[in-house]
Amino acid sequence: MFIVFSKQDGSIKNIATGGNFKSIKDLFPHDHRDYEIIYDSINLEDDPTVINNPDIFKIENKMVVLKDNELSKYRS
């Protein structure tokens, strides 16, 4: 999976699968210069949980992690 994420806070902007994407330019060919100012990208092995729930994850140190307090209502 190819993940585009915010350089500022790590929030996931877009996820693409299929292995055809190597850079932001591949996903946004016309606007890649603008996107590259704000966003970074990473290629990782497909993870259905992340693909189906990108809003509860973010990127830290080139790794997918849960956002803080995202599942707090399920903790005892």
N, CA, C and O atoms as a Maestro MAE file, in Angstrom:
{
 s_m_m2io_version
 :::
 2.0.0
}

f_m_ct {
 s_m_title
 :::
 protein
 m_atom[304] {
  # First column is atom index #
  i_m_mmod_type
  r_m_x_coord
  r_m_y_coord
  r_m_z_coord
  i_m_residue_number
  s_m_chain_name
  s_m_pdb_residue_name
  s_m_pdb_atom_name
  i_m_atomic_number
  :::
  1 25 0.851 -1.167 0.000 1 A "MET " " N  " 7
  2 3 0.000 0.000 0.000 1 A "MET " " CA " 6
  3 2 0.898 1.231 0.000 1 A "MET " " C  " 6
  4 15 1.940 1.263 0.655 1 A "MET " " O  " 8
  5 25 0.479 2.219 -0.733 2 A "PHE " " N  " 7
  6 3 1.204 3.482 -0.848 2 A "PHE " " CA " 6
  7 2 0.423 4.510 -0.041 2 A "PHE " " C  " 6
  8 15 -0.736 4.794 -0.346 2 A "PHE " " O  " 8
  9 25 1.055 5.068 0.985 3 A "ILE " " N  " 7
  10 3 0.386 6.000 1.885 3 A "ILE " " CA " 6
  11 2 0.965 7.396 1.705 3 A "ILE " " C  " 6
  12 15 2.180 7.587 1.739 3 A "ILE " " O  " 8
  13 25 0.080 8.365 1.513 4 A "VAL " " N  " 7
  14 3 0.459 9.773 1.494 4 A "VAL " " CA " 6
  15 2 0.005 10.350 2.829 4 A "VAL " " C  " 6
  16 15 -1.158 10.214 3.208 4 A "VAL " " O  " 8
  17 25 0.929 10.996 3.540 5 A "PHE " " N  " 7
  18 3 0.616 11.484 4.881 5 A "PHE " " CA " 6
  19 2 1.194 12.875 5.117 5 A "PHE " " C  " 6
  20 15 2.130 13.301 4.441 5 A "PHE " " O  " 8
  21 25 0.613 13.574 6.095 6 A "SER " " N  " 7
  22 3 1.026 14.925 6.435 6 A "SER " " CA " 6
  23 2 2.413 14.926 7.076 6 A "SER " " C  " 6
  24 15 2.684 14.149 7.991 6 A "SER " " O  " 8
  25 25 3.274 15.797 6.593 7 A "LYS " " N  " 7
  26 3 4.586 15.967 7.228 7 A "LYS " " CA " 6
  27 2 4.444 16.598 8.611 7 A "LYS " " C  " 6
  28 15 5.274 16.376 9.492 7 A "LYS " " O  " 8
  29 25 3.394 17.379 8.791 8 A "GLN " " N  " 7
  30 3 3.180 18.103 10.037 8 A "GLN " " CA " 6
  31 2 2.749 17.192 11.178 8 A "GLN " " C  " 6
  32 15 3.360 17.205 12.246 8 A "GLN " " O  " 8
  33 25 1.704 16.404 10.961 9 A "ASP " " N  " 7
  34 3 1.161 15.612 12.075 9 A "ASP " " CA " 6
  35 2 1.043 14.118 11.792 9 A "ASP " " C  " 6
  36 15 0.587 13.370 12.658 9 A "ASP " " O  " 8
  37 25 1.438 13.666 10.613 10 A "GLY " " N  " 7
  38 3 1.413 12.243 10.305 10 A "GLY " " CA " 6
  39 2 0.062 11.702 9.879 10 A "GLY " " C  " 6
  40 15 -0.058 10.509 9.604 10 A "GLY " " O  " 8
  41 25 -0.961 12.551 9.817 11 A "SER " " N  " 7
  42 3 -2.281 12.058 9.440 11 A "SER " " CA " 6
  43 2 -2.263 11.558 7.995 11 A "SER " " C  " 6
  44 15 -1.578 12.113 7.136 11 A "SER " " O  " 8
  45 25 -3.023 10.510 7.755 12 A "ILE " " N  " 7
  46 3 -3.042 9.873 6.445 12 A "ILE " " CA " 6
  47 2 -3.989 10.640 5.519 12 A "ILE " " C  " 6
  48 15 -5.158 10.853 5.838 12 A "ILE " " O  " 8
  49 25 -3.462 11.044 4.383 13 A "LYS " " N  " 7
  50 3 -4.231 11.789 3.384 13 A "LYS " " CA " 6
  51 2 -4.852 10.841 2.359 13 A "LYS " " C  " 6
  52 15 -5.993 11.035 1.940 13 A "LYS " " O  " 8
  53 25 -4.098 9.814 1.957 14 A "ASN " " N  " 7
  54 3 -4.548 8.931 0.896 14 A "ASN " " CA " 6
  55 2 -3.830 7.595 1.007 14 A "ASN " " C  " 6
  56 15 -2.669 7.536 1.411 14 A "ASN " " O  " 8
  57 25 -4.527 6.521 0.645 15 A "ILE " " N  " 7
  58 3 -3.926 5.192 0.558 15 A "ILE " " CA " 6
  59 2 -4.271 4.618 -0.803 15 A "ILE " " C  " 6
  60 15 -5.432 4.621 -1.212 15 A "ILE " " O  " 8
  61 25 -3.262 4.128 -1.499 16 A "ALA " " N  " 7
  62 3 -3.470 3.478 -2.792 16 A "ALA " " CA " 6
  63 2 -2.836 2.092 -2.738 16 A "ALA " " C  " 6
  64 15 -1.773 1.909 -2.144 16 A "ALA " " O  " 8
  65 25 -3.487 1.130 -3.355 17 A "THR " " N  " 7
  66 3 -2.947 -0.230 -3.385 17 A "THR " " CA " 6
  67 2 -2.681 -0.629 -4.828 17 A "THR " " C  " 6
  68 15 -3.095 0.054 -5.765 17 A "THR " " O  " 8
  69 25 -1.996 -1.726 -4.986 18 A "GLY " " N  " 7
  70 3 -1.741 -2.238 -6.321 18 A "GLY " " CA " 6
  71 2 -0.281 -2.225 -6.720 18 A "GLY " " C  " 6
  72 15 0.085 -2.829 -7.728 18 A "GLY " " O  " 8
  73 25 0.558 -1.555 -5.957 19 A "GLY " " N  " 7
  74 3 1.990 -1.578 -6.240 19 A "GLY " " CA " 6
  75 2 2.442 -0.717 -7.394 19 A "GLY " " C  " 6
  76 15 3.608 -0.793 -7.783 19 A "GLY " " O  " 8
  77 25 1.574 0.095 -7.956 20 A "ASN " " N  " 7
  78 3 1.949 0.924 -9.097 20 A "ASN " " CA " 6
  79 2 2.487 2.294 -8.704 20 A "ASN " " C  " 6
  80 15 2.866 3.080 -9.572 20 A "ASN " " O  " 8
  81 25 2.525 2.585 -7.420 21 A "PHE " " N  " 7
  82 3 2.899 3.918 -6.964 21 A "PHE " " CA " 6
  83 2 4.229 3.881 -6.219 21 A "PHE " " C  " 6
  84 15 4.402 3.112 -5.274 21 A "PHE " " O  " 8
  85 25 5.157 4.712 -6.652 22 A "LYS " " N  " 7
  86 3 6.474 4.788 -6.023 22 A "LYS " " CA " 6
  87 2 6.713 6.157 -5.385 22 A "LYS " " C  " 6
  88 15 7.562 6.303 -4.506 22 A "LYS " " O  " 8
  89 25 5.950 7.160 -5.840 23 A "SER " " N  " 7
  90 3 6.134 8.512 -5.328 23 A "SER " " CA " 6
  91 2 4.810 9.274 -5.421 23 A "SER " " C  " 6
  92 15 3.864 8.818 -6.063 23 A "SER " " O  " 8
  93 25 4.757 10.425 -4.781 24 A "ILE " " N  " 7
  94 3 3.572 11.274 -4.841 24 A "ILE " " CA " 6
  95 2 3.290 11.681 -6.285 24 A "ILE " " C  " 6
  96 15 2.133 11.855 -6.666 24 A "ILE " " O  " 8
  97 25 4.319 11.829 -7.073 25 A "LYS " " N  " 7
  98 3 4.152 12.207 -8.483 25 A "LYS " " CA " 6
  99 2 3.342 11.157 -9.240 25 A "LYS " " C  " 6
  100 15 2.587 11.504 -10.148 25 A "LYS " " O  " 8
  101 25 3.486 9.887 -8.884 26 A "ASP " " N  " 7
  102 3 2.720 8.830 -9.549 26 A "ASP " " CA " 6
  103 2 1.227 8.929 -9.251 26 A "ASP " " C  " 6
  104 15 0.402 8.620 -10.111 26 A "ASP " " O  " 8
  105 25 0.877 9.353 -8.052 27 A "LEU " " N  " 7
  106 3 -0.521 9.434 -7.638 27 A "LEU " " CA " 6
  107 2 -1.167 10.772 -8.033 27 A "LEU " " C  " 6
  108 15 -2.347 10.820 -8.383 27 A "LEU " " O  " 8
  109 25 -0.391 11.839 -7.972 28 A "PHE " " N  " 7
  110 3 -0.885 13.182 -8.299 28 A "PHE " " CA " 6
  111 2 0.051 13.830 -9.323 28 A "PHE " " C  " 6
  112 15 0.788 14.753 -8.978 28 A "PHE " " O  " 8
  113 25 0.036 13.368 -10.561 29 A "PRO " " N  " 7
  114 3 1.031 13.834 -11.536 29 A "PRO " " CA " 6
  115 2 0.978 15.331 -11.836 29 A "PRO " " C  " 6
  116 15 2.014 15.934 -12.116 29 A "PRO " " O  " 8
  117 25 -0.188 15.932 -11.786 30 A "HIS " " N  " 7
  118 3 -0.298 17.351 -12.136 30 A "HIS " " CA " 6
  119 2 -0.010 18.286 -10.968 30 A "HIS " " C  " 6
  120 15 0.407 19.426 -11.171 30 A "HIS " " O  " 8
  121 25 -0.230 17.811 -9.760 31 A "ASP " " N  " 7
  122 3 -0.077 18.663 -8.576 31 A "ASP " " CA " 6
  123 2 1.026 18.193 -7.635 31 A "ASP " " C  " 6
  124 15 1.086 18.647 -6.493 31 A "ASP " " O  " 8
  125 25 1.881 17.311 -8.077 32 A "HIS " " N  " 7
  126 3 2.853 16.686 -7.181 32 A "HIS " " CA " 6
  127 2 3.766 17.686 -6.489 32 A "HIS " " C  " 6
  128 15 4.133 17.463 -5.335 32 A "HIS " " O  " 8
  129 25 4.145 18.769 -7.137 33 A "ARG " " N  " 7
  130 3 5.038 19.748 -6.487 33 A "ARG " " CA " 6
  131 2 4.372 20.383 -5.271 33 A "ARG " " C  " 6
  132 15 5.014 20.578 -4.239 33 A "ARG " " O  " 8
  133 25 3.097 20.702 -5.391 34 A "ASP " " N  " 7
  134 3 2.353 21.269 -4.263 34 A "ASP " " CA " 6
  135 2 2.206 20.235 -3.146 34 A "ASP " " C  " 6
  136 15 2.436 20.546 -1.977 34 A "ASP " " O  " 8
  137 25 1.826 19.016 -3.500 35 A "TYR " " N  " 7
  138 3 1.649 17.961 -2.505 35 A "TYR " " CA " 6
  139 2 2.950 17.648 -1.765 35 A "TYR " " C  " 6
  140 15 2.932 17.402 -0.559 35 A "TYR " " O  " 8
  141 25 4.062 17.655 -2.470 36 A "GLU " " N  " 7
  142 3 5.349 17.306 -1.856 36 A "GLU " " CA " 6
  143 2 5.808 18.334 -0.822 36 A "GLU " " C  " 6
  144 15 6.665 18.024 0.005 36 A "GLU " " O  " 8
  145 25 5.267 19.528 -0.850 37 A "ILE " " N  " 7
  146 3 5.586 20.535 0.163 37 A "ILE " " CA " 6
  147 2 4.955 20.154 1.502 37 A "ILE " " C  " 6
  148 15 5.566 20.318 2.557 37 A "ILE " " O  " 8
  149 25 3.738 19.649 1.444 38 A "ILE " " N  " 7
  150 3 2.955 19.381 2.649 38 A "ILE " " CA " 6
  151 2 2.992 17.913 3.061 38 A "ILE " " C  " 6
  152 15 2.950 17.601 4.251 38 A "ILE " " O  " 8
  153 25 3.071 17.001 2.076 39 A "TYR " " N  " 7
  154 3 2.939 15.573 2.343 39 A "TYR " " CA " 6
  155 2 4.208 14.801 2.031 39 A "TYR " " C  " 6
  156 15 5.043 15.227 1.234 39 A "TYR " " O  " 8
  157 25 4.326 13.655 2.679 40 A "ASP " " N  " 7
  158 3 5.380 12.684 2.405 40 A "ASP " " CA " 6
  159 2 4.684 11.378 2.060 40 A "ASP " " C  " 6
  160 15 3.460 11.291 2.148 40 A "ASP " " O  " 8
  161 25 5.433 10.376 1.675 41 A "SER " " N  " 7
  162 3 4.814 9.101 1.314 41 A "SER " " CA " 6
  163 2 5.686 7.940 1.764 41 A "SER " " C  " 6
  164 15 6.879 8.085 2.030 41 A "SER " " O  " 8
  165 25 5.040 6.781 1.838 42 A "ILE " " N  " 7
  166 3 5.728 5.566 2.237 42 A "ILE " " CA " 6
  167 2 5.031 4.379 1.580 42 A "ILE " " C  " 6
  168 15 3.809 4.375 1.432 42 A "ILE " " O  " 8
  169 25 5.811 3.373 1.187 43 A "ASN " " N  " 7
  170 3 5.272 2.123 0.664 43 A "ASN " " CA " 6
  171 2 5.416 1.060 1.737 43 A "ASN " " C  " 6
  172 15 6.508 0.846 2.262 43 A "ASN " " O  " 8
  173 25 4.318 0.395 2.063 44 A "LEU " " N  " 7
  174 3 4.305 -0.672 3.060 44 A "LEU " " CA " 6
  175 2 3.493 -1.840 2.523 44 A "LEU " " C  " 6
  176 15 2.745 -1.702 1.554 44 A "LEU " " O  " 8
  177 25 3.650 -2.986 3.162 45 A "GLU " " N  " 7
  178 3 2.843 -4.144 2.814 45 A "GLU " " CA " 6
  179 2 1.367 -3.833 3.101 45 A "GLU " " C  " 6
  180 15 1.046 -3.183 4.096 45 A "GLU " " O  " 8
  181 25 0.481 -4.300 2.224 46 A "ASP " " N  " 7
  182 3 -0.950 -4.050 2.418 46 A "ASP " " CA " 6
  183 2 -1.420 -4.548 3.778 46 A "ASP " " C  " 6
  184 15 -1.094 -5.658 4.197 46 A "ASP " " O  " 8
  185 25 -2.183 -3.715 4.450 47 A "ASP " " N  " 7
  186 3 -2.781 -4.057 5.735 47 A "ASP " " CA " 6
  187 2 -4.254 -3.674 5.658 47 A "ASP " " C  " 6
  188 15 -4.575 -2.486 5.679 47 A "ASP " " O  " 8
  189 25 -5.162 -4.654 5.568 48 A "PRO " " N  " 7
  190 3 -6.584 -4.342 5.413 48 A "PRO " " CA " 6
  191 2 -7.143 -3.444 6.520 48 A "PRO " " C  " 6
  192 15 -8.023 -2.623 6.261 48 A "PRO " " O  " 8
  193 25 -6.652 -3.588 7.725 49 A "THR " " N  " 7
  194 3 -7.147 -2.753 8.828 49 A "THR " " CA " 6
  195 2 -6.828 -1.285 8.576 49 A "THR " " C  " 6
  196 15 -7.679 -0.422 8.791 49 A "THR " " O  " 8
  197 25 -5.635 -0.999 8.131 50 A "VAL " " N  " 7
  198 3 -5.238 0.382 7.832 50 A "VAL " " CA " 6
  199 2 -5.983 0.893 6.599 50 A "VAL " " C  " 6
  200 15 -6.467 2.025 6.587 50 A "VAL " " O  " 8
  201 25 -6.074 0.063 5.571 51 A "ILE " " N  " 7
  202 3 -6.751 0.461 4.337 51 A "ILE " " CA " 6
  203 2 -8.214 0.811 4.612 51 A "ILE " " C  " 6
  204 15 -8.730 1.783 4.060 51 A "ILE " " O  " 8
  205 25 -8.876 0.039 5.447 52 A "ASN " " N  " 7
  206 3 -10.300 0.246 5.714 52 A "ASN " " CA " 6
  207 2 -10.585 1.269 6.809 52 A "ASN " " C  " 6
  208 15 -11.723 1.715 6.950 52 A "ASN " " O  " 8
  209 25 -9.564 1.649 7.590 53 A "ASN " " N  " 7
  210 3 -9.755 2.580 8.716 53 A "ASN " " CA " 6
  211 2 -8.627 3.607 8.803 53 A "ASN " " C  " 6
  212 15 -8.033 3.754 9.871 53 A "ASN " " O  " 8
  213 25 -8.314 4.312 7.743 54 A "PRO " " N  " 7
  214 3 -7.158 5.221 7.780 54 A "PRO " " CA " 6
  215 2 -7.292 6.355 8.790 54 A "PRO " " C  " 6
  216 15 -6.285 6.911 9.228 54 A "PRO " " O  " 8
  217 25 -8.522 6.705 9.165 55 A "ASP " " N  " 7
  218 3 -8.731 7.824 10.087 55 A "ASP " " CA " 6
  219 2 -8.266 7.544 11.512 55 A "ASP " " C  " 6
  220 15 -8.074 8.481 12.286 55 A "ASP " " O  " 8
  221 25 -8.080 6.280 11.875 56 A "ILE " " N  " 7
  222 3 -7.650 5.977 13.248 56 A "ILE " " CA " 6
  223 2 -6.140 5.761 13.344 56 A "ILE " " C  " 6
  224 15 -5.618 5.474 14.421 56 A "ILE " " O  " 8
  225 25 -5.442 5.900 12.216 57 A "PHE " " N  " 7
  226 3 -3.997 5.709 12.187 57 A "PHE " " CA " 6
  227 2 -3.277 6.977 11.742 57 A "PHE " " C  " 6
  228 15 -3.870 7.879 11.152 57 A "PHE " " O  " 8
  229 25 -1.995 7.018 12.040 58 A "LYS " " N  " 7
  230 3 -1.118 8.068 11.532 58 A "LYS " " CA " 6
  231 2 0.256 7.448 11.297 58 A "LYS " " C  " 6
  232 15 0.497 6.295 11.653 58 A "LYS " " O  " 8
  233 25 1.137 8.214 10.703 59 A "ILE " " N  " 7
  234 3 2.496 7.744 10.432 59 A "ILE " " CA " 6
  235 2 3.451 8.449 11.383 59 A "ILE " " C  " 6
  236 15 3.461 9.676 11.480 59 A "ILE " " O  " 8
  237 25 4.250 7.653 12.081 60 A "GLU " " N  " 7
  238 3 5.323 8.164 12.944 60 A "GLU " " CA " 6
  239 2 6.579 7.370 12.650 60 A "GLU " " C  " 6
  240 15 6.561 6.139 12.675 60 A "GLU " " O  " 8
  241 25 7.663 8.062 12.373 61 A "ASN " " N  " 7
  242 3 8.945 7.409 12.101 61 A "ASN " " CA " 6
  243 2 8.815 6.326 11.035 61 A "ASN " " C  " 6
  244 15 9.373 5.237 11.162 61 A "ASN " " O  " 8
  245 25 8.060 6.651 9.976 62 A "LYS " " N  " 7
  246 3 7.851 5.755 8.833 62 A "LYS " " CA " 6
  247 2 7.145 4.456 9.209 62 A "LYS " " C  " 6
  248 15 7.300 3.438 8.534 62 A "LYS " " O  " 8
  249 25 6.356 4.499 10.307 63 A "MET " " N  " 7
  250 3 5.576 3.345 10.742 63 A "MET " " CA " 6
  251 2 4.129 3.766 10.966 63 A "MET " " C  " 6
  252 15 3.859 4.902 11.357 63 A "MET " " O  " 8
  253 25 3.205 2.851 10.719 64 A "VAL " " N  " 7
  254 3 1.790 3.100 10.989 64 A "VAL " " CA " 6
  255 2 1.533 2.861 12.471 64 A "VAL " " C  " 6
  256 15 1.877 1.805 13.003 64 A "VAL " " O  " 8
  257 25 0.927 3.843 13.137 65 A "VAL " " N  " 7
  258 3 0.584 3.724 14.559 65 A "VAL " " CA " 6
  259 2 -0.837 4.244 14.771 65 A "VAL " " C  " 6
  260 15 -1.349 5.036 13.979 65 A "VAL " " O  " 8
  261 25 -1.462 3.783 15.852 66 A "LEU " " N  " 7
  262 3 -2.779 4.298 16.217 66 A "LEU " " CA " 6
  263 2 -2.654 5.738 16.678 66 A "LEU " " C  " 6
  264 15 -1.688 6.101 17.350 66 A "LEU " " O  " 8
  265 25 -3.632 6.557 16.317 67 A "LYS " " N  " 7
  266 3 -3.674 7.919 16.835 67 A "LYS " " CA " 6
  267 2 -3.930 7.870 18.331 67 A "LYS " " C  " 6
  268 15 -4.595 6.953 18.813 67 A "LYS " " O  " 8
  269 25 -3.420 8.834 19.069 68 A "ASP " " N  " 7
  270 3 -3.618 8.904 20.502 68 A "ASP " " CA " 6
  271 2 -5.101 8.981 20.835 68 A "ASP " " C  " 6
  272 15 -5.851 9.722 20.200 68 A "ASP " " O  " 8
  273 25 -5.512 8.218 21.824 69 A "ASN " " N  " 7
  274 3 -6.880 8.225 22.346 69 A "ASN " " CA " 6
  275 2 -7.930 7.799 21.333 69 A "ASN " " C  " 6
  276 15 -9.122 7.972 21.586 69 A "ASN " " O  " 8
  277 25 -7.527 7.250 20.197 70 A "GLU " " N  " 7
  278 3 -8.509 6.882 19.174 70 A "GLU " " CA " 6
  279 2 -9.438 5.760 19.643 70 A "GLU " " C  " 6
  280 15 -10.614 5.735 19.280 70 A "GLU " " O  " 8
  281 25 -8.919 4.846 20.439 71 A "LEU " " N  " 7
  282 3 -9.750 3.736 20.913 71 A "LEU " " CA " 6
  283 2 -10.030 3.833 22.408 71 A "LEU " " C  " 6
  284 15 -10.391 2.841 23.040 71 A "LEU " " O  " 8
  285 25 -9.866 5.016 22.970 72 A "SER " " N  " 7
  286 3 -10.011 5.164 24.427 72 A "SER " " CA " 6
  287 2 -11.396 4.802 24.920 72 A "SER " " C  " 6
  288 15 -11.530 4.357 26.060 72 A "SER " " O  " 8
  289 25 -12.425 4.970 24.120 73 A "LYS " " N  " 7
  290 3 -13.771 4.645 24.604 73 A "LYS " " CA " 6
  291 2 -13.969 3.135 24.762 73 A "LYS " " C  " 6
  292 15 -14.950 2.697 25.365 73 A "LYS " " O  " 8
  293 25 -13.036 2.334 24.219 74 A "TYR " " N  " 7
  294 3 -13.133 0.884 24.339 74 A "TYR " " CA " 6
  295 2 -12.252 0.327 25.449 74 A "TYR " " C  " 6
  296 15 -12.269 -0.877 25.705 74 A "TYR " " O  " 8
  297 25 -11.490 1.180 26.103 75 A "ARG " " N  " 7
  298 3 -10.621 0.731 27.195 75 A "ARG " " CA " 6
  299 2 -11.418 0.672 28.483 75 A "ARG " " C  " 6
  300 15 -12.373 1.423 28.682 75 A "ARG " " O  " 8
  301 25 -11.007 -0.235 29.348 76 A "SER " " N  " 7
  302 3 -11.721 -0.352 30.637 76 A "SER " " CA " 6
  303 2 -11.134 0.568 31.664 76 A "SER " " C  " 6
  304 15 -11.604 0.604 32.801 76 A "SER " " O  " 8
  :::
 }
 m_bond[303] {
  # First column is bond index #
  i_m_from
  i_m_to
  i_m_order
  :::
  1 1 2 1
  2 2 3 1
  3 3 4 2
  4 3 5 1
  5 5 6 1
  6 6 7 1
  7 7 8 2
  8 7 9 1
  9 9 10 1
  10 10 11 1
  11 11 12 2
  12 11 13 1
  13 13 14 1
  14 14 15 1
  15 15 16 2
  16 15 17 1
  17 17 18 1
  18 18 19 1
  19 19 20 2
  20 19 21 1
  21 21 22 1
  22 22 23 1
  23 23 24 2
  24 23 25 1
  25 25 26 1
  26 26 27 1
  27 27 28 2
  28 27 29 1
  29 29 30 1
  30 30 31 1
  31 31 32 2
  32 31 33 1
  33 33 34 1
  34 34 35 1
  35 35 36 2
  36 35 37 1
  37 37 38 1
  38 38 39 1
  39 39 40 2
  40 39 41 1
  41 41 42 1
  42 42 43 1
  43 43 44 2
  44 43 45 1
  45 45 46 1
  46 46 47 1
  47 47 48 2
  48 47 49 1
  49 49 50 1
  50 50 51 1
  51 51 52 2
  52 51 53 1
  53 53 54 1
  54 54 55 1
  55 55 56 2
  56 55 57 1
  57 57 58 1
  58 58 59 1
  59 59 60 2
  60 59 61 1
  61 61 62 1
  62 62 63 1
  63 63 64 2
  64 63 65 1
  65 65 66 1
  66 66 67 1
  67 67 68 2
  68 67 69 1
  69 69 70 1
  70 70 71 1
  71 71 72 2
  72 71 73 1
  73 73 74 1
  74 74 75 1
  75 75 76 2
  76 75 77 1
  77 77 78 1
  78 78 79 1
  79 79 80 2
  80 79 81 1
  81 81 82 1
  82 82 83 1
  83 83 84 2
  84 83 85 1
  85 85 86 1
  86 86 87 1
  87 87 88 2
  88 87 89 1
  89 89 90 1
  90 90 91 1
  91 91 92 2
  92 91 93 1
  93 93 94 1
  94 94 95 1
  95 95 96 2
  96 95 97 1
  97 97 98 1
  98 98 99 1
  99 99 100 2
  100 99 101 1
  101 101 102 1
  102 102 103 1
  103 103 104 2
  104 103 105 1
  105 105 106 1
  106 106 107 1
  107 107 108 2
  108 107 109 1
  109 109 110 1
  110 110 111 1
  111 111 112 2
  112 111 113 1
  113 113 114 1
  114 114 115 1
  115 115 116 2
  116 115 117 1
  117 117 118 1
  118 118 119 1
  119 119 120 2
  120 119 121 1
  121 121 122 1
  122 122 123 1
  123 123 124 2
  124 123 125 1
  125 125 126 1
  126 126 127 1
  127 127 128 2
  128 127 129 1
  129 129 130 1
  130 130 131 1
  131 131 132 2
  132 131 133 1
  133 133 134 1
  134 134 135 1
  135 135 136 2
  136 135 137 1
  137 137 138 1
  138 138 139 1
  139 139 140 2
  140 139 141 1
  141 141 142 1
  142 142 143 1
  143 143 144 2
  144 143 145 1
  145 145 146 1
  146 146 147 1
  147 147 148 2
  148 147 149 1
  149 149 150 1
  150 150 151 1
  151 151 152 2
  152 151 153 1
  153 153 154 1
  154 154 155 1
  155 155 156 2
  156 155 157 1
  157 157 158 1
  158 158 159 1
  159 159 160 2
  160 159 161 1
  161 161 162 1
  162 162 163 1
  163 163 164 2
  164 163 165 1
  165 165 166 1
  166 166 167 1
  167 167 168 2
  168 167 169 1
  169 169 170 1
  170 170 171 1
  171 171 172 2
  172 171 173 1
  173 173 174 1
  174 174 175 1
  175 175 176 2
  176 175 177 1
  177 177 178 1
  178 178 179 1
  179 179 180 2
  180 179 181 1
  181 181 182 1
  182 182 183 1
  183 183 184 2
  184 183 185 1
  185 185 186 1
  186 186 187 1
  187 187 188 2
  188 187 189 1
  189 189 190 1
  190 190 191 1
  191 191 192 2
  192 191 193 1
  193 193 194 1
  194 194 195 1
  195 195 196 2
  196 195 197 1
  197 197 198 1
  198 198 199 1
  199 199 200 2
  200 199 201 1
  201 201 202 1
  202 202 203 1
  203 203 204 2
  204 203 205 1
  205 205 206 1
  206 206 207 1
  207 207 208 2
  208 207 209 1
  209 209 210 1
  210 210 211 1
  211 211 212 2
  212 211 213 1
  213 213 214 1
  214 214 215 1
  215 215 216 2
  216 215 217 1
  217 217 218 1
  218 218 219 1
  219 219 220 2
  220 219 221 1
  221 221 222 1
  222 222 223 1
  223 223 224 2
  224 223 225 1
  225 225 226 1
  226 226 227 1
  227 227 228 2
  228 227 229 1
  229 229 230 1
  230 230 231 1
  231 231 232 2
  232 231 233 1
  233 233 234 1
  234 234 235 1
  235 235 236 2
  236 235 237 1
  237 237 238 1
  238 238 239 1
  239 239 240 2
  240 239 241 1
  241 241 242 1
  242 242 243 1
  243 243 244 2
  244 243 245 1
  245 245 246 1
  246 246 247 1
  247 247 248 2
  248 247 249 1
  249 249 250 1
  250 250 251 1
  251 251 252 2
  252 251 253 1
  253 253 254 1
  254 254 255 1
  255 255 256 2
  256 255 257 1
  257 257 258 1
  258 258 259 1
  259 259 260 2
  260 259 261 1
  261 261 262 1
  262 262 263 1
  263 263 264 2
  264 263 265 1
  265 265 266 1
  266 266 267 1
  267 267 268 2
  268 267 269 1
  269 269 270 1
  270 270 271 1
  271 271 272 2
  272 271 273 1
  273 273 274 1
  274 274 275 1
  275 275 276 2
  276 275 277 1
  277 277 278 1
  278 278 279 1
  279 279 280 2
  280 279 281 1
  281 281 282 1
  282 282 283 1
  283 283 284 2
  284 283 285 1
  285 285 286 1
  286 286 287 1
  287 287 288 2
  288 287 289 1
  289 289 290 1
  290 290 291 1
  291 291 292 2
  292 291 293 1
  293 293 294 1
  294 294 295 1
  295 295 296 2
  296 295 297 1
  297 297 298 1
  298 298 299 1
  299 299 300 2
  300 299 301 1
  301 301 302 1
  302 302 303 1
  303 303 304 2
  :::
 }
}
